[in-house]
Amino acid sequence: MHLRFRHTPWALLALSLACATPQQTTAPTAPPPAPAAETPRPPTFRLGTQVKPTGYKVELTVDPQKEGFDGVVEIALALSEPTRQVWLHGKGLTVKEATLTAGGPPQPARAVTEGDTFIGFLLERPVGPGTATLRVAYQGLAPAKETVGLFRQKDGDNWYALTQFQPDDARRAVPCFDEPGFKVPWQLTLRVPGSQRAFANAPVESEQTGPDGWKTVRFRTTPPLPSEVVAFAVGPFETVDAAPAGQKGTPVRIVVPKGRTAEAAYAAQATPPLLGLLEDYFGIPYPYEKLDVLAIPQPVLFGAMENPGLVTFQMPLLLARPEHDTLSRQRRFALIQAHELAHQWFGNLVTLAWWDDTWLNESFADWLALKVTGQWQPSWNMDAERVRDRAHAMTADRLVTTRRIQQPVESEGDILTAFDGAITYHKGNAVLAMFESWVGPERFRDGVRAHMRQHANANATAADFFQALSEASGTDMAAPLSTFLNQPGVPLVTLALQCAAGAPPKLTLAQRRFLPVGSQGASTAEQTWQLPVCVRYGTGKQSARACTLLTQKTGELVLTGATGCPEWVVPNADARGYYQSKLEGDLLARLTRGGAKQLSLTERMGLLGDAQALMASNELPVDAALGVVTSLLPSDDRDLLTGALGMVGSVRREFIPEALRPKYAAFVRRTFGDKARALGLQPRPGEDEDTRLLRPSVVRVVALLGEEPSLLASSRELTRKWLENRSAISPEMVEVVLQLAAVKGDAALHQRLLAEARKTQDPAERGKLFAALGSFRDPALARATTALLLSEDFSTLEVIMGLANSMLLEESTRALFYTYVKEHFDALMARMPHEVGGHMPALGGLFCDATHRQDVETFFQERAARYPGGPEILKRTLEGVDLCIAQRESLQPGLVRFLSRQ
């Protein structure tokens, strides 16, 4: 699964989630037959292994216009011992009739429920050991409010029924063994209105329309699958054929809501070559018979889902009108698609045995997506994307309340928090990249291939994967990898250079856990990692490389290839290592002298990241850290400039005394203003892609942090033209220009933008309009914007996703937005999917004062406990506020010194 909001504060704090399990009350079962004599013994969390499924046959009657649906499931069972009870998962289902057959006539099974998770079937006489078949006829609901299980959405005048079962929501649609270790074939049949089309994991085997006008669509039996990746969809969909893909010529289609076939061109173009590159990497053909990629019409709480044969995407990520498409969307789609397709092998062909290895599924898919996307489009520089993801992970991982990569899953809330974007996805990705570099890409790939072959169509654990890597590389991978999996935090490696006559130069190394200033409560004295440390060093343009595995608190690295004392040392070669680094003495000054031309792009990005982290821990003065930015500029490199913009933007306005804020704005204009003026607001003929991608970031920072009035005025003029003619602004710049226009916009502009949001049928355009509406700083207009959260014209989920980033990032509207959410919390939650609730405390995560910190804790203490994962999110949110308060106090003196000299 791809988490939807991975690069924004609301994402980092609030919506980096998969699908939590809403707390619905299970509907009452039908009157039971004769009572069973045996007392029910329900599971407490995990199902046992005395009864296992060996296959499913499911028939569902689904009308997307109706909330209710009917189902019949036949589950083939293997019983290891005699039993009179069969327990499986079910949620919100009403059992009408159940029977169990085991070598004789069927006997009735009395259905009982336990909480809102389990359904038990109690028998009059024992069965087993041996085989049996459980048949259950039942009814369920497909709510329009939810985005998990079987749910419905309306797009224009058309209704659609869709599924999202990961991690444990198949139980909302089918009584089943809803754990990843139960991996068996599924055969699905859908009865749908004759005008509808039906799609599922497997190809259609037969399709018949009855005299009642209903259509019965029978799908082929799937290979063994866990319940979480079973999927289907019903509605007036249309399809666009892509080129057959891979070694088997796999048929590929893009499945779109009615009337949107013209928007699928890029997805159809990009998908087949990515599938082919993944086949090459794994050395195994695509494991399934077909590949449909389906657009979900309305917002959901995930970006995409890797269901075999039926990958689903949030529509704005998958589709775009050609005249409004952007390079950033295309690249984002390709990267996410590569992630989902990587799961077809790592996740679907070979499935985790339990959710504590969720990290391995997701981090591997993230890691391999960067690799194959970079192979497909080398000019996109996926190595720079890797470094950005690594920095994202480290920002979250420096918290005391951060989680381990491999966290034991012992409750329903643990399942939710296992899908942690920064740690599960990005930290795991970075750790895999580090160890791939350590043992070499070829040997690492050999280990992956061996793992795939050994466990195909079955389940495996992280230990199985490590064993395959160790055997292929000839190196014990389990021990060093485990030090990153089983303890939280980011290592900080300190490096000092020693040069003595008659001996080769060496680096003395020390490691400890990195903690920002203000961190409290972490016992890290004994914390160490088995850490691959690789450096580059040299004199002038001549360089060499040296590596070691740092296993103790201290160590050394002898630079045996050096002919003399090096002039410079890069502490993290190619920024492959998952650690922050600190150079002792004058090594940082030596490295940045002359613009650090001897460094690769990723090394310069890593240097910026280290400077920002050390500034946050008060180990590098803020003026020295900002000096690293200026030493690396000017530059025309998009990725380096983006990193520099991010570092400058990390100095929050709250850190700067009011009297010095104009000087900070002047520093931003002086550092980036020439570039912003050269770029302008509109593209020029013949521009390369990097220029088009860079423009929004530079313009946004110079206009907002640099307070450049000409950019705000020009944006208002362009927005007026855009409201009359959508081609007046280039697609890449629409969102930025609309937001800048709104900053000092008036009521007339607010009304025009709101009218367009009500009118448009394009969810991507509506998202840009919401971001603009959230950018108005006039208090009256900002209050009018927050009222949209409960407007009958819009989905509350869509509005909060659109407004949160712009309103929470701006100091003047943050408290207003937060207060509105507090005052209308119950009404808001009644209109949104239940699983959002646990993440609502994060709306207070950008405050930087003790008063709001206390308010967030007081208001959400009890409310967060109502939702899986809520208490953990609240703890991280409060720690983030505490760190901000501490950093403001520690950084302010250095900022005053730096700005006073400007």
N, C-alpha and C positions, 0 to 999 in steps of 0.2 A: 504494500500500500504506500502511496505517496501522500504525506501529510500536506494539507492544502496551503497553510500560510507559513512558509518556512523562513522567509527573509524579512519579516516585519515584527515590530515590538509586540503587537497583539498576538502574532504567531508564536514568538519565542516564549511569551508568558502565558498565553491564554488558550490558543486553539491548536497547539501541537499535540493532537490527540488522534486516536483511531476511533473506534466505535465503542463507547461505554454502553453499559446495559441499562436502559431506562427501567425505572421501578414501576411496573404496571401490575395491577392485581390480576392474577390468573382467573379467568372466568370459571364459574362453577361447572363441574362435570355433570353429565347426565345421571339420572338415578341409577345406582349400582345394581348389578344382579345379586345373586345370593352372596352374603358376606364371606370373605376368606377368613379362615381361622387364625392364620398367622399374623402377628402384629407387624405393621409396616416398620421397616428399618431403613429409612432414607439415608442417602449419602450426606456428608456435611459440606464437601466442596468438590472433590474429584469423584468421578464414577469409578467403580471397581472394575476388575478384569475378569470376574467370574462369568460375566455375560458380555459377549463382544458381537458387533455387527459384522457380517461378511458381505452385505450388499443391500441396496435400497431400490425399491420401485415406488415412485411417488406420482400420484395423479392429483393435480390441482385445478379447480375451476375458478378462474380469475376474470373479473370484469373491472378494468381500470376506473370505471366511473363509480364503482361501489366499494364501500369500505370493507365489507365482509367478503370472505372467500371460503370455499370448501376444499377439503383435502382428504385423500386416502393414502396411507403409506403402508407398504409391506416391507418389513425389515427381516432379512435372513440373519439368524443368530447362531452363534456357537456357544454352548454352555459347557463349562469345564467341570461342573459339579451339579448335583440336584438342587433345584431352587423352586420356590413358590412366589418369588418376587423378581420383577424386571424393572430396573430404574433407568430412566434416560432423561434428557433435558426437554423441557417445554415451557413456553412463557406466553401468557395471554391466549392460550388455546383451550377450546371447549371440546372435550372428548365425547363423541356421540355413541360410539360402539367400539369395543376392542375384543379381539380373540387371539388365542395363541394355539398354534398347531405344532405338534411334535410327534410324528409317527402314528397318528391316530386321528380321530375326529377333533375338530376345533373345540377348545374349551373357552368359556368366557373369561375375560380378564377385567377385574374391577379397577378402574382408574382412580388414583388418589393423587393429590398434589402436596408438595412440600415447599412452603414459601412461594416465591414466584420464579423458581428455577427448575424444579424437578417434577416429573410425572412418574408415578409408580404404577405398575400393573400387577395386581395381586391375583393369584391363581387358586382354584379350588383344590387342585392336586399338584404335586411337584412334577417337574419335568427336568430332563437332563440326567447325566451328561449326554452330549450329542448335539444335534442340530434342531432348530425350531424356526417357525415363522410367526412374527407378531404382526397382526393387521390392525390398524387403527383408523377409524373414520372420525373426522374432527372438523371444527370450524375455527377460523381466526380472523384477525383484523389487519387491514393494510392502512394505517393512519396516514393522512396527508401532512400531519405536522412533523412526523419523525423522518429520520434519514437512515435508519437501520432496520434490519429484518426485511420484510416485504412492505414496501411503502408506495404511496402514490404521489404524483405531481401533475399539475396542470400547466400546460404551455399554450397560451392563447385560448382557443376553444377546445383543445384536445387534452385528454387524460392519458397518463402513462402509469404503468405499474412496474416497479423496479426492485432489485434486491441489493442489500449490502450485508453480508453475513460475518465478515471478519470483525472482531476475533471470535465472538461467541453469540451471534445473533441469528444463526440458522434456526435455533430453537423457537423463534417467533413465527416461523413459517412451516416448520416440520418437526414433529416429535422425533428426536434423534440423539445420537451419542455425539454431543457438540464439543468435542475436544480434538486437538490436532492428531493425537496418537491413533485415533480410530479412522483409518484411511482405507476406503473400500470403493468399489464401483457404484455408480448411481445411474438409474434409468428414470428419466423424467417424461411425463406426459402432461400437456397443458390443454385444458378446455377453455377457449376464449371466444368472444363474440366474432362472428364471421368477418367483420370489417377490420379486425386487428391482426397484427403480425406478432409472432412469438419467436424469441431467441433464447438459447441456452448454451451450456458449455460445449455440447456435442452437436454435430449436424442433424438436420431433420431426417428421420427415417421414413415417416409417412405423415400425410396430412389429409383429413377428410372433413367435409362440411355436412352436418346432419340436417334433417328436415326442420329442426327447430332454429336453424340459422347459426348454431354454434359450431365452431371449428375445433377439431381434436388434432393436436400436433404432438406426435410422438417423436422423441429424440433418441438417437443411438445411445447405447450404454457407454459411460465414460470409463477411462482407465481409473485405477484407484485414486480417490480424492478425499481429503478431509472435508468436513462439512463447511468450514469457513470459506472455501473458494467455490462452492456450488453457487450457480447464479442463473437467473433468467430475467427476461423483460418482456412486457406486453404493451402494445400501443400501435398507433398509426405511423410506425417508423418507416423511413426510406433508407436505401443502401447505395453506397458508392463503391464500385469495385476498384481495388488496387491491383498492382501487378502480383502474380503468384510469387511466393517468397521461398527462399532457401532451397536445400537439396531436394526436397520432395515436391517443390512447386505448390506449397501450401496456399490454399485460397485465402485471400485477405479482403475484408470489407470494412468500410467505415459506416456505422449504423447511426442515423441522425434523426432527430425529430422532424415531423412533417414540414416540408418546405425549405429545408436547410442543406440540400445536397451541394449547392455551390460553395458552401463554407468548408467542405471536407478536403479540398484539393491538396493542401500541404500535408495533412495527416496521411493521405493516400500515397503521397510521394515519399515521405520519410520512413514509413513503417517497414516496407520490405527490405531495404538495405540494412537497417538496424537488426532485423531478425537474422539476416544472413551472417552478419559479423558475429552475432552471439553464437550461432551454430559453429562458426569457425573456432571461437574461443573454447567452447565446451567439448568440441569434437563429437557432438551428438546432434542428430537432426532435431528440429522442433518436435516436441513429444506428442503433439495433439493434431487432430484431423483438420482443423480449420482455425482461423483467427478472425473474430469479429471484434471491432473496437467501437464501443457504443457511447454516445453522448447522453449524459443525464441532464434533463432540461433546466432544472432549477438548482439553487445552491444546496450543497451538502457539506458535511464536515470532513471531507477528505478530498484529495485532488484526483486520485485515480486508484483503481483496484485491479489486482493481477489475476482475476478469475481465469482459469485456463480456457481458451477458446472464446471467451467473452470478457475482454478487458473493458472496464468502465471508466469514464472520465467525466469530471465536471466540465460542462459544455464550453465555457470560455477558454479552457486550456486546450481543448481538442479542435474547436471550430472557430473560424473567423471569416468574415466577408473579405475577399481579396483586396478590395479598395481600402479597408480599414485595418488590415493585418499589420503586425509589427514584427521587427526582427527579434525583439526580446521574447514575444510570445512563441514564435517559431522555435527559438532555441530552447525555451523552457519546455515546450511540448516534446521536442526530440529527446531531451534529457530525461523527462519523466517517462516517456514511452520506453526508452532503453531500460530504465529501472523496472518497469512493469514486465517487460519482455524477459529481462534477466531472471525474474521470479519464475518464469515458466519452467526453468530448470531448477534453480536454487530456491525452493519453496514449494513448488508444485510437483515436479518429478521427484525431488528429494525433499521431504517435509520434516520440519522440526517435530520432535517427539513431545515437547511440552513448551508452554509459552515463555519459560525462562530463557529460551534460545531465540526469542523474537529478534533480539539484537543481530544475530547472525544472518537471518533472512534479510533484514532491512539494510544493515550496513553493507553486506555483500552486494546487494542490488544497487545501492548508491555508488559503491566503489567501482563496480563493473560498468555501470551506466556512464560514468566519466570516461572510462577507458574506451569503450566502443564508440561513444559519440565523438570523442577526439579522433578516433581512427576514421570515422565517416567524414568529419569536417575538421581537418587539422588546423585551419585558420581560426577556429573558435577558441583555441588555447584553453582546453579543459584543465590543464595543470593550474592555471590561475583560479579556476572555479574550485578546484580541490583545496587550494590554500584558503579561499574564502570560507568554505565549509568547515575547514579545520579551525579557523578563528571563531566561527559561530559556536562550535562545540566547546572550545576553551572558555569562551565567555560564560557559558552555562556551567561548565565543569569546575570553575573556580569557586562556586558557592559551597559553603559548608553543608547545605541541605541537598546538594546534588546527589544523584543516584549512581550506583554502579552500572556498568554496561550490562553485566549479567546479574540481574536481580532475582532472587527467589520469588516465584509466583505462588502465593499461598492463600490468596483471597481474590474476590472479583475486582476489587480496586487495584490489586497488583497487575491484573491483566491490562487494565487501562493504562497504568503508568509505564508498562513495558514498551508502549508505543510512544516513546519520548523522542521528539524530533532531534534535539541537539545531541543527546547522548546515544540513544539507540541507533540513530541513522548516521549523524555526522561524526561523532567520536569513533564509533565502530568503523566507519569508512576510513578515517584517518589512521587508526591503528592498523587496519589491514594494509593500507598503502605503505606504512612504515615497514612492516614485516615483509611485504612483497619486495621492497627495495633492498632489505637486508639479505634475503636469501637469493634474490634474483627472479625476474619475471618468468623465465622459462620453467624453473623448478617449482615455483608457486603454481603456475598453470597446470603442470603435471599433477600436482597434488589435488587441485580442484577436479581435474578430469577423473582421477582415480576415485575420488569421493563420489562423484556422480555415477560412475559405472557400478560401484559397489552397493549403492543404496537406491538405485533407480526404482521408482514406483513403491517406495517404502519410506520409513521414518529414520532420522538420524539425529545425533546430538552434536554439540560443539566439540566434545571429546573425540567423536568419530572424525570430524573434520580436521582437528589438530593432528590426529594420528596419520591421516592421509598426507597432510603437509609435511610432517616430520619424515615420513618414509620417503617421500619424493625428493626432499631437499637434503636428506642425510644430516639434518640438524634437529635437535629437540626444540620444537616450536611451542609445545604445550606450556612449559614452565614460564618462559618470558611473556607469552600472550596472557597467561592467567593473571600475571601481576597487574595487567591493565583491565582485565575483565572483573576481577573480584575485589577491587578497591576503587573508590572514587577519587577524583581530583586530577590536577594537571601537574606533572613534574616541572620544577624550575631547575635548570642546569646552569651552574656558574662555571665559567671557563677563564683561566688565567694562563698566560704564556710565560714559559721559562726558557731562557736561552743561556747556556753556559759554554764556555770555551772547551773544545775537545769532546763535546757530547752533542748528540742530535737534540734539537729543540723539542719541547714537550708541552702539552697542555695539562694542567691540573684541573680535575673535574670534581664537582660536588653537586649532589642532588638533594632536593627537599620538595615538599608540596608547596606549590604556589598558592598564596592567599592574598587577596586584596586588602588594603588598609580597612580596618573596621571589622574584619572577620572575627567571630567569637565562637567558642565552643568546639573547635576541631582539635582532636588529639592526633597530631601528625608527627610526633617526635620520632617514631619508629617506622614511618612510612617510606618505603623505597620501592623502586621498580627495577625490573631487568630491562634496561633501556638501551636500544641501539642508538649510539651517538655517532653521527658522521659529520665531518667538517671538511671544508675546503680552505686551502691556505696558499699563499704565494707571494711573489714579488713582481710588481708591475703586472704584466698580462700573463705571466707564467704561473700556473697553478697545479696543485696536486690534491689528492683526496685521501683521507684516513678515517677509519671507523673502529669502534670498539663497542663491546656490550658492557655497559656500566651496571654492575649488579649490587654494589655496595653504596653507602652514602658518599664515599669519595673514591676517586680513581685517577688514572692518568692515561694519556694518549700520546705516545711517542711519534713524532712526525718524521719517520725514518726516511722519507723521500726528500726531505728538505736539504738543500745545499748550504743553507745559512739560516739566520733568524728571519722568519717570514715578516714581510711588511704588514700583512693583513691576514685575518682569520675569519672565515664565515662560520658561525657556530652551529648552523643547521643546514647542511648541504641540500640544495633544492627544496628547502622547507619540507622535507619528507618526515622528519621526526615529530612525534607528538609530545613536544615539550616547549616551554618558553625558555629563552636563553638570556643570560646576563653576562656581558663581557667585562672583565675587570680591567683596571688601569686605563690606559688610553686606547684600548683595542677598538672601542666604538668610534672614537674620533678618527682613528686610522682608517677604519672601514668606510666611513661616510665621506672621507676626504675626496674631493674631486667628483662628487655625485655618485660614488659607489659604482663606477662603470664596470668594475671587474665582477660584479655580482650578476647572476641571472635575474630575470624578472621575478620568478617565484622567491628567490632569496631576498630581493629588495622588498617584496610584499611581506615576507616573514620578518624582516628587520622592522618594518612599520608596526607589525603586530606585536613584536616583542617590546618595542618602545611604548606602545599604548598600554600593554599589560604592566610593564614596570612603572609607568606613570600611575596606574591605578593602585599599585601596591606601595607607592611612595618610595620606591627604590631608584627611580630616575626622576630628577626634578622636571616639573612640567615644562619649563623653558627649554631644557635639554631635549625633552621628548618632541616638542614642537619644532625644535631645531633639526631633528631627523627629517621631518617633512620637508622643510625648506632646503635641506642639503640634497634631497633626491629630485627636486624640481628646479627648473621647468622640465617637463617631459611630455611627449606626445603619446605615451603609451596609455591606453585606456584603462588597463587593469591597475597599473601603478597609480594613476590619477584617482581612480575610484577608491583605492585603499587610502590615499592621502586625504580625500574628501571625508571618508569615514572616520579617520582619526581626528581630524579637526572637528567634525561634527560630534565626536564623543565628549567634547568639552561642553557640558550643558550650560545654558544661560544662568541657571541657578548658582553655578559655581563662580560667576563673574560679578563683582560689585557693580551696582547700577551705574556709577560714574564712569566705569571703564568699558561698558558695553559698546559705546561708539568706537573705541579703539580696537576692540575685538572684531567688530564689523569691518573696520578699515583693514585689519590684518587679513581677513578672509578675502576682501576685494583685491588687496595687493598680491596675495598668493595665487588666486584663481581668476581674478577679474579679467586679465588679458585673454585667458583661454575662453571665458564666457563670451566676451565681446567678439572674439574671432569666430566662435561657433554660431552665435546669434540664436534666434528662436526658430528659424526655418532652415531646412537643408538646402544645399546648393548642388547643382548638377555635377555628377561625377564623384560625389563623396563615397568614401569606402564605408563598409559596415561599422567598423570601430568608431568612426566619427559620429555616425547616426546613433549608435548606442551610448556614446559618452555624453552627448548634448544634454539629455534630460537631467543627469546627475549634476553636472557642473552648473547648469542654469539654476536648478533648484537651490543649491547651496549658496551661490553668490546672491541670488535674489532674497533668500530668507535669512541666512546667517550673515551675509554681507550687506543686507538691507539696501540692495541696489534698486533705487526707485524707477529707473528707466525700464528695467525688466518687468516690474509690476505693471507699469503703465502700458507697455507694449502688449503684455498678456491680456489686459482688459480689452484692448482694441481688437486683438486677434480673436478673443472669445466672442465678441459681438459679431464678427464675421462668421465664425464657426456656427453660431446659432442659426444663421441663415443658410450656410453652405458648408457641409461637413468636410469638404476638401480644402477649406481655408487653412487648416493646421495639419501638418504631417502626422500620420498615425502615431509615431513614436513620441510626439510632443503633446498630444491632446490632454492627457491626464495632468501633466505638469503645468501647462498653460492655463487650464481651467482652474487649477488650485491656486496659482499665483494671482489670477484675476480676482478670485474670491477673497483673498487676504484683506483687501481694502474695498471690497465690493459693497454695493448698496442694496437696498430692498428690492429694487427693480431687477437687478441681476439675480438675486436670490430667487425671485419668483420665476424668472425665465428658466433657470437651471432646474428648478423643481418641476416646472411644467414639462420640460423635456424628459426628466426622469419618469414622470407618470406616463408619458406618451410612448417611449421607446420600447420595442420588443427585443432589443439586443441586450442580454445580461452583461456583457463586457462593457458596453457603453453606459449602462445604468450604474455599474460599479464606479466608473470614472466620474459620473455626475454626483454620486454620493460622496466620493472623496473630495470633490470641489465644494459641495454643500457643507461638509465638515470643516472647511478651511476658512469660513467667514469668522472674523474676529470681533465684529460688532456684537456686543452681548445680546441684544434683542434678536438678532438674526441667528446667533448660535443657539439661543433657547428655542427658536422656531425649528431649527434643524433637529435638536434632540427630540422634539415632539414627534418626529417622523418614526421613531422607534415603535410607537403604538398606532401609527396611521393604518387605516384599513386599506389604503392604496398599495401597500408594500408588504412583503414578507419581513418580519422582524429580524430573522436570521440574516437576510440579505442586507438590511439597513445597518445592523450592528457591525457586520463585516466591512461595510463600506465606510462607515463613519469613524470607527474606533481609532484607526491609525492616525488620521489627520487631526481628530479632536484631542486625543490623548497626548500626541507628540507636542502640541502647542500649549505652553504654560498658561496662557490666558483662557483656554477653553477646557483644560483638563478637569478642573474641579467641577465645572458646570455639568460636563458629561457624566462624571462619576456620581454626582449628587442626583441627577435625574435617574440613573440606574438604581441607586439606593431607594429613592422614593417610590419607584414603580417596579421594584424587583419581582414581586409575585405576579403582577400582570405581564411583565416581560417573559418570565419563565413559562407562563401558561401558553405563550404563543411560540415558544421555541422548543427544539428537541431537548429532551430531558438531560442528555449527556453534556450539554453546554454548561449546566449549573455548576459543576465542580471547578470550572475554569473561570467563572466570573470574578473571583477575588483578584485575579491578575489585572483587572481593569484599574486597580489602585497601585500597580507596580511601578509606575513612573513618577510617583510622588517622591519628594526629597525633603520632607520635614516631619518632625516628631508628631505634630498634631494630626496630620492625615494618616500617618502610620498607625497611630492608636485607633483612629476611626475605622480603618480597614480591618484591623484585628477585631475590634468590638462588633462591627456589623456582620462580618463573615464567619466568626468563630463557630456559631451554631449552624448557620446556613450551609457552609462548606461541608459539614459533616453529613448532610443529607445525600450527598452525591459521591459515587466512587471516584477516588483520586482527589477529592476536594481538599482534605486536610493537608496533603502534600503540596498542592499548588499554593495554598495559603502560606505555608511555611516558607516556600521559596520567594513568594511575593514580599513577605515581610523582611526577609533577609536582604532582598534587593533594595528595599527602601533604606534599611539600616546602612548598607554599604554606600549608598548615594550620599546619605547625611555625613558619613565619615569622610568620604572622598571630597566632598565640598569643603570641609574644614581643612583637610590636609593639602589640597591642591590650590586653595585660594592664595596663599602667600606667593607661591611660584607664579601663578597667573598674574598677580599684581606686579611682580618684578618684570615679567615678560612684557606685559602690555604697557607698563610705564615707560619702557624703552622704545615703544613703537612710535 
